[in-house]
């Protein structure tokens, strides 16, 4: 078996040691080298030819963002950012995703040596996804003017249980009547999703129906992400709050610490936040949101599943499809990782498989928006 060759770039000797031990514990991953700063990394990339690079956000001599920009211009390759769970770290990491990083891993602020193993499953899976990611030049999207070495000893990895959406929201055996014809667009995404969502929101007009979004992202990052999307969208973008009314021309992004459900309150739709167990090891979970949309919006909804690792959202999209909603999946070529949309297609819950560049117009056509 050919192993995924990883180069670790981090100024912390402790992080380099912990990451090396953790990644070398996976049978299909090999850490081929480490570097304490971007200048050393540049030489080791030439010498070792790694498949994936992990890159610290804040680095000496040259910061991670500057190095990433040079790297993606001169030698594009899969990069996973190592980010601190801080407001500044969130903003820099979101910029890194704009510059071409595939994904990011959040490192704890305290007791790193004691708690780093809790991130093992996430880190290993993100390295695997990055190794098979589609790396392409970063597009300059138009902005919309808003209206007002040697293997180390193996690490024992504890994998958390994988719950379905049933732990949050029970399935329904009967169809509820739908008293309103107001439309809602539900979007789910993971790896590569922040940039895919940015593209969609930059292309949709201010009078688009209300949009709810579940993107796999830490709670420290979701508010910053919503703010950045608000700057580029003609719609008004929020980090969703509990009982917030869903209105046309507005976008509601799930907080990174809660599931986002859509419920009905009379003739209105509202956001409902749920702090329950992770579903498919994610909170927010796309499956949970899609199930709530299937049950409460039904044929008045459009579901969109974008690039992402794993299968979260695939079963929920099938339920939306069965409830009469129109469903769209991003195609494989334009996806960074065709996990979630690919599984949705496999289950038979997708009406349209569309390149990312064509999804905005497809939505406008389905909604008969000019």
N, C-alpha and C positions, 0 to 999 in steps of 0.2 A: 504494500500500500504506500502510495506517495503521500508524504506528510506535508501539511501546510507549514511553510517556512516563515517564521515571524521574527521581526526585528523590533526590539523594545527601545523607545527613546524617551527617557525621563531623567530629570536631574536628581531625583531621589534614589539613592542606592537601595533603600528599603523597598521602594516600589518596584525597582528593577528585579530585586531578589524575589519578592512575593509573586510578581507576575510570571517570572521565569519558572518558578516552582509550580505554580498553578497551571500554566499552559502546557508545560512538559508532562503533567499528569494525564493529559488527554492523549489517547493512543494515536490520533491522527494529526497532532500538532507538534512542531519542534521549534524551540527558540534557537535561532541560529546566531544571535548576537544581541548585544545591548549597547546603548550609547547614552552618554550623560548630557549631550547637547547637540543641536542640529548640525554643527560643523563636523563632529565625529560621525554623526548619522549619515551625512552626505557621502563620506568615504566608504562607510560600511555598506551602504546601499549598492554602490558600484561593485564592491568586492563580493558581497554575500548574495545579492540578487534575491531578496526576500519576496514572498508572495503577499504578505500583509505587514503594515507598519502600525504599531501603537505609538501615539504621540501625545506627550503632555501638553496641556494648554499653555501654561506659564513656564517658560524656559529661560535659562541664562544665555547671554551673548546674542541670541536671536529668538524672539518669541515664537510660540507654536504656530500662530496664524501666518506670520511672515514666511516661515519655513514651508508651511503647507501651500501657500500661494506659489512659491518657487517650484516646489515639487510637482504640483499639479500642472504647471505650465511646461516643465522640462521633462518630467518622467511620471506621467499619471499612473497611480497605483492605488490599491485599496488602503485606506487609512482609517483607523479607529481612534478617536480622541479619548484621552484620559482626563476627565474633568472633575474639578471640585464642586461639591454641592453648595454653591454660593450664588448670589445674584450676579456678581461679576462673572463667575465661571459659567453661568447659564448664558449670559449675553455673548461671551466669547465663543462658547461652543456652538451656539446657533449661527454665528458668523462662519465658523469652521465648516458647518454643514453646507452653507451657501458657497463656500470656496471649493467644495468637492469631497469632503470627508464622508465616508459611508455611514458611520454611526459613532456613538460615543458611549463610554462607560463612566459612570459617576463613582468617584472614590469617596469613602467616608472622611469626615473632617477630624474625627477623634478615634483613638484606638485602632489605627489602621491595621496593625499586625494581628490584632485579635478578631477583627470583623471582616477583613478582606475576603476570607474564605466564603462568606455569605453571598458574595457576588460571583462565585466561581461558575455556576451554571450559566448565568447571563453572559459573562465575559467569554467563555469558551464558545457558546453559540453565536455570539456576535463576530468572533474571529472566523468561524466557519462560514457564516453568511457573507462576510467581507471577501473571503477568498474566492467566492463564486459570483461576486457582484459585477454588474455591468458598469464599468468605469468609462465615462464619456466627458467631453469638454463641458464646462459649466456655461449655461446659457445666460446672456444678459437680458433679463426680462424687462419689458417696459413697465414703468410705474404708472399707477392710476392716480389722478389728482382727486383727493377726497372732497366730498361735499363737507360744507361746514362740518550555545556550547555543549557542555555535558549535561545529560538529564539529571535533575535534582530529585531527591526522594519524592515519591508520589504523595499527592495530597488527597485525602479522603473527601469527596464531594457529596454533600447532602442535598439531594434534589427535592424541592418542595412538592407536595401533591398538586396534581393538575385538576382543578374543578371545572365543571361546565357552568353555563349560565343558570342552571337550575338552582344553584345555591343563592342566587340573587332574585330571580324572577321565575316563577313556575310557568310551565307551558300551559296553553289554553286549548281546551278540547272543542270550544265553540267560538264562532265568529261574533264579535260585537258589532252592532250597527255603527256606521260612521256618519255622524250628523253634519259634518263640515266638509267642504271641498277644498279647504286651504291646503296648499302643498307644503311639504317639508323635504329637504334634501339631507340625507344622513351619509356622512363620509367616515370611513375607517382607514387607518394607515399605521405603519410601523417603520421599519428600516427604509430610509430614503423618503419618508413621508412628509417631513417638514418642508422640503423643497417642492415636492409634488403639490402639497396643499397651497404653498405660496404661489405656485403657478396658477392653479385653479382660481384662487381668490383674486389674483391680479387681473383675471380675464372676465370676471362676472360683473354685470352692471349692478347699480345700487338698488334696483327694484326686483332683484332676484328673491324668490321665496326664502324663508328662514332656513338656515343651515345649522346642523349639529355635527360636531366632529369629535371623534375619539382617536387620539394619536398616542401611541405608547411613549410616554415622556415622564420624567420625574416631576414631583410637585414643585420643586424649586424652579423648574424650567417652564412650566406651563403658562404662568402669568407673563413672563418675558416673551414667550412665543406668541401669545395672544396680542401683546402690544406691538410686536413686529408685524404681525399680519394686519393689524388695524392701520398701520402706516402705509401699506401697499394696496389695500383693498378699497374699492368704492363703497363697499358695505361697511357697517359698523361691527367690529369684532370684539367680543368679550371673552374672558375666562368665565365660564358659566357659574352661576350661583343658584342655590336651591330656591325653587318656586319662581324662578325668573320666567316671564312670559316670552314665548318664542314668536317673534314678529318678522314680517317680510323686511328684507334689507338688512338683516342682522345675522351674525354668526356667533355660535356658542361653542367654545372649545372646552372639553372636559378638563377639570383640574387633574393634575397628575396623581392626586391622592384619593380620588373618588371615581366610581362608575357614574356615567351620565345616562339617565333614562329620560324618555319622552313620555309624559302623561297628559291626559286630557282633564281640563277643568272647565266643565260646561262645553262651550263651543271653542274654547281656547286650548292651545297646547302650552305646556310648561315644562321647564327643566326640573328633573328630580335627581339630586345627588345621593349616592349610596356609598357608605364607607365599608361595605361588606368585604368578604374574602376575595383575593385576586381570582379571576377566571381565566383559564388558559395561562396561568401565572402572570396575568396582567391586571392592573387597576390603574387607569380605566381599561375596560375590555370592550372591544368592538362587538363581540357576540351579545353582550348584555344590552348595549345600545340598540343594535339591530333588532333584537327580540322585542324590546319595548316599542320600537317603531312599527314592527309588524303587527303587534297587538293593538296599538292605539291610533295608528295612522293608516295602516293597511294600504289600499290602492291609491291613496293620496300621496304616497311617499315615492321618492326615488333614492335608491341605495347605490353608493359608489364605494368600491373597495380598491385601495391603491397599494402601491409597492409595500412589501413588508415580509419579515421573516416569520415562519411558523404558519399556524392555521386559524388564528383568532379572527373571528368575523365570518368564516366560511359557512358555519351552520346557521348563524343569524341571518346571513344573506339569503340562504335557502328558505328560511322562514318568511322573510320579506317577499321573496318571489312567490311563495305559495299563498301569501296573503293578498297578492294582486299588485304589489309594487313593481315598478320597473327597476331593473338592477343592471349595474355597469361595473365591469372589472377592467383595470388597467392591463394592457397587453404585456407580454413577456419582454419584448425588445426594449420598451421604454421604462420598464421597472428596474430599480436597482437590485431588488431581490423579488423573484416571482413566487413567493411562498403563499401568502394570504390570498392574492387574487388567483393564483394557480389552483389552490385547493378549492376555492369557490367555484371555479369552472369545472373542476373534477366532480364536485358534488351535484352539478346540474342546476345551480341556483342563479345563473348569470344569463341575462338577455342579450347584452352587448359586450364584446371584448374590444376595447378601443385604445389606441395610443394616447398617452397623456396629452399630447398637443391637440387632440381632437375632442377630448372630453368636455371642455367648456361649451363648445358649439353644439355638441350632442345634447347637453343639458338644456341649452336655450331652445333647441328644436323641440325637445320633448315637452318643454313647458310653454311652447309657442310664444317665446319672448323675442321681440325684435329690438 
